[in-house]
Amino acid sequence: MNTTEQALKERIKELTCLYEVSSIIVNTNEELIEDTLKAIAFSIKKGFQFPAETEVDINTEMYSISTHKRAGSTIEISSEIVLFNEVKGQLIANLESSRFKAEDFLTEEQLLLDNIAMKIGNLLERLEIQKNETSLKRQMERADRLGILGEITAGIAHELNTPLANILGFAELLKEDLTTNNKQTNDVDKIIKNAIFSREVVKKLMFFACEMPQEMKRVNIVPNVKNAINLLDATFRKEQVKYIIKIEEEEMWLKADPIQLTQIIFNLLINAIYFSPVNGLVTIEVKTLKNEIVLKIRDEGKGLTADAQNKIFQPFFTTKSIGDGSGLGLSVVHGIVSSHKGTITAKNNKNKGAIFTVTLPK
């Protein structure tokens, strides 16, 4: 075979390789990405002058694909994989250095590698954009649902407030006339107790709907955290749960409603205690950034399911046992944090348990 025929044959191999890689990329999606990269790696081998001896590696931040792991030294050519104008990986073709020289790689093979690296970068960019679009769509749907629920909740809270106040007021008046009858007094006490409980539920509904008036002022979060922990110290001991506090400074100031700030800390700590096993550890961490205060509360419980992570801040959703929670605590926290123009996230720890992160502007 003469030089021209050989060059033509190599060119056909390269074009066939490019066509095959393009076909693989067109038919892929996020779930198939690892298999796609493997198929691309093996297709690249076919486009090289020595396909049986050429091995290919695709290395990105998320994936590491190789057609074969060589034990000895190699010679190689490579091309950068670029995503959103940043180098995020490498595409490498290599040969055994004991059998080949750097000159055995053709100029066209470097161009082929560059072309395919660009296609891989475009593919990963497309999948990242699709992933972000899906995530944003879910967030918008969730925000819409929470907005509608907020409006409904505010209406319910206002409608219940007046009759509850009347029940409580008349029950207390009735109690004054029943001082001699223990059974009737006990019954009225039950009415008062349940009316007060219902009023607290209404308060939580109004907090969730951001209907409670706020008194924003400069607050040092450190005493609030320590006071909440002191008040819950008996609960920690009763549930046999340990805690550790990590606070960088004694003064971390932000603009917040002091009562609502305490409610954020209280609800998150109570939640952490509830889901902690015996001898489990709750970690409370507070740190200050340039324009934000970050509060993190970790537990060593069973963590969050995928479903729970999506619904954790929705009102009336709870993973607690029946009778142990109304499903409003974390909704209230979410509402308060949002009203303070902050953010709250819930995710699983790497080892075990969950971590709630609250970020509030200074």
N, C-alpha and C positions, 0 to 999 in steps of 0.2 A: 504494500500500500504506500503510495507516494505521499509527500508532505501535504499537498493540497487536499487529497482525499481524507487524510488523517485529521486535518484542521476542520474540514466539513463535518466529519463524523463527530468530533468533539463539540462543534457548534450545535449540531442536532441534539446531542445528549443534554447540553445546557438548556436549550429551548424546551425540550421535553420535560426536564426537571422543573423549570419555571412554571410551565403549564400545570404540571402535577401539583406543585406547591400551591398555586393559585386556586386550583380546584378544591384542595383540602381546606384552605382557609375560608372559601366561600360557604362551605357547608358546616362550619363549626359554630359552637356556642359556648357559653361560660362553663357548662357542665362537662364539656368534651375537651377543654383546652389542653389538659395534660396529654391525652391521647393524640390530639392534633399536633402538638409539638414533637411527640415521638415520631409520628408519621412524616412530618417535615424533615426531621433529622435523617431518617432512612432514605427519603427521596433525594436529599442533597448528595448522598453517597453516589447515587446513580449518575449524577451530573459531572463527576470528577474523572480524570484520566485513569486513575487506578481505583475503581469503585470498591473492590474487595478489600483493599488495604487501607482505604481512607476511613477514618472514624470522625464522627461529628459530635460536638457538645453544644447545647443551648443552655446558657446560664442567665437567669433573671433573678430579681429579688424574691420571686415566689416559686420559681421552678428551676430544677437542675436536671436536664435530660442528656443522656449520653448513649451512643450506639454501642460503646464498648469501653471498658476501663483498661487502659494499657498499663503494664507494669514497668516497662522500660522508658527511656527518654524518647522524646518526639520532636519533630519539627512541625511547625504549624503556621497557618494563616488565620486571621480573625477579622471580624467586623463588629462594630458597636451596634447594639440594639437601643434605639432612641425612642423614648416616650415623652411626648409633650416637651420637646426640645431639651430633654435631660437624658444622659446615658444611664440606662437601667439594666444593662446586661451585655453579653457577648455571644456571638456565634463563631464557633471555632471548628476548623477542619485540621486534622493532623495525620502525619505518617510516621512510621518508625524511623528514628534517625540512623539506626544501624543499617537500614536497607535503602534509604532515600536521602536526597539532598534537597535543600531549599528550592533549587532550580527546577525540581520535578513538579512544583506547583505552577500551573499555567497562569498567565496574566488574566485570561478569561475566567479562570476559577475564582480569582479574587473579586472580579466584577460580579460573578454569579453570587458569591457569598454576600457582597454588599447589597445586592438587589433583594436577596431573600431576607437579610437582616432588616431591611427597610419594611418589607412586607410583614414580618413578625411584629415589628414595632407598631405598624398601623393596625394590625389585628388586636394587639394588647390595648392600644389606645381606644379602639372601637368598643371592646368589651368593658373597659373601665368607664367609658361614657354611658354605656347601656346600664351598667351597675349603678352608677350615680343617679341616672334618670329614674330607675326603678325605686331606689331608696328615697329620692325626692318626692316621687309620686305617693309612696306610702306615707311619708311624713305629712304631705298635704292632705291626704285622705284622713289621716289621724287627727290633724289639726281641725279639719272641718267637723269631724265627729265630736271632738272635744268642745268646739265652739257651740255646736247645736246643743250638746249636753249641758254646757254652761248656761245657755239661755233657759233651757227647760228647768234646770236645777234652781236657778235664781227665782224663777216663777213659783216653783214648789215651795222654796224656802220662805218667800214672802207670804204665800197663802197660809202656810202652817204657823207662822210666827204669832199672829194675833190669837187664833183659837188656843194655842199652847199657853200663851201668857194668861188668857182668861181661865183656863183649866187650873193652872198653877195658883193664880190669885184667889179664885173661889175655893180651891181645896185648902189653902192656908187659912182662909176665913172660917171655913167649916170646921177645921181642926180646933180652932179656938173655942167653939161651942160644944166640943165633944171631950172635954178634959176628964169626965167621969167614966167614960165608956172605953175601956182598953181595946176591945175588939174593933170597934168602929174607928178609934184613933189609929190603930195599926193599919186598917184598910186605907184610911186617908193618907197615912204616911207612904203607903205603896203608890198611891196615885201621884203624890208629890214627887216621890223618887223617880217614877217613870216619866213624869212630865219634864223634870230636870234633865233626865237622860235624853229625851226626845229633843229638848231645846238645844242640847250640845250637838246632836246630830244635825239639826238645822244650822247651827253655827258653822259646822264643818262644810255643809252644803254651800253656805254663803261664802266661806273662805275659798272653796273650789271655784265658785263662780266669780270670785274677786269682787264680791259685793260688800265685804267688810271694810269699813273706813281704815285707812292707813295713817300712821303718824311717823313719817320718815324723819330720821335724825341721825347724827353721827354716832355710831355705836362701835365699841371695841368688842369684837366677837369672842375674844379669849375668855372673859368672865362669863359670858353666856354659855359657852361650851362647858366650862368647869362647873357652873351652877347646875346645869342640866345633868351632868355626870354625878354630882353630889346628891341631887334629889333622887337619882335612879340607883344609887349605890346599894340600897337595900334590895332592890329588884335584881341587880347583878348577883348579889350574894344568895338570894333565895333561889334563883335559877341556876346557881353554880356556874356562872359565866364570868370569865376574867376580862379585863380590859387594859389597854395601854394607850397613853396619850402622847402624840407627837406634835408638839407645837414649837415652831421656829422662834417666835418672838412673843413677848408678853403684851404687846400692843399691836393689834391689826385692825385698823379703823375702816369702816365702810358706812355708806348711807343706807339705812334699813329701818323697818318698823321693829322695835325691840321685842315686842310680844310675838310677832310673826316669825322673827328670827329664832326665838326660843322654840316655837312650835316646829320649825323645820328640824332643829337638832333633836328635840324630844321624840318626834315621830320616827325619825330614822334610827335613833338609838333603841327605842322600844321594838321596832321591827327587827333590828339586828339581834337583840336579846332573844326575841321569840324564836327565831330560826337557828339560834346557836345551840350546838349539842352541849351536854354536860362537860365542863372543863374547856369549853371552846373559848376562843379569844376574839374579842371585838377590838379593832384598832381604829382610833379616832385621830385623824391627821388634819392639821390646818396649816396652810402656808400662804404667803402673800406673793403675788406676782406684780408686775409693773402697774397694771390697772385693775387687778382682780384679786379676790380672796377665794381660795379653793378649800372646800371642806370635803374630806373623804372618810367614809365609814365602811369598814370591811368586817365581814363576819366569816365564820368557818362552817356555815350550814351546808345544806345540800345544793345551794346555788339555784339558778333560774333556768327553767326550760325555755325553749325558743318561743313558745306561745306566751309564756309569762313575760319575757323581755319585751314583746310587742304590746302587751296589754297592761303592764305593771302600773302605769299612771292613770289608767281609765277608772272613773268612779264606779264603785260597787264590784270591781274585780278584786278578788282576794284568793290567795293560795292557803290561807289559814283555815283551820278546822271550823266547822259551823258553830257559831256562837262566840268565836274568838276574835272576830273582826267584822267591821261593816263594809270594808273595801273602800273607805273614804280617806284613810290616813295619808297614803302616798299621793292620792289625787289632790288633797289639800296642800301637801308639800309642793307638788308640781304647780298648782295655781299660785301659791305664794311666791315661789321662785320666779315664775313667769312675770308676775306683777312687779317684781324687783328688777326686771330686765336681765335675769340670770338664766342659767341652764342647769338641768339636772339629768344625769344619765345613770343607767343601771346595767351592769354587765357582770359576768362571772369572773372570779379570780382565776389565775392560771392553775393553781393547785386545788383549792376548794373554796366554796362559799361565794358570796356576792359582794360587789363593791358599788356603793352609791357615791357619785361625785357631784357636788353642788358648786357651781361657779357663780359668784356674785360680783357685780362691778363695785368699785370703791366709791 
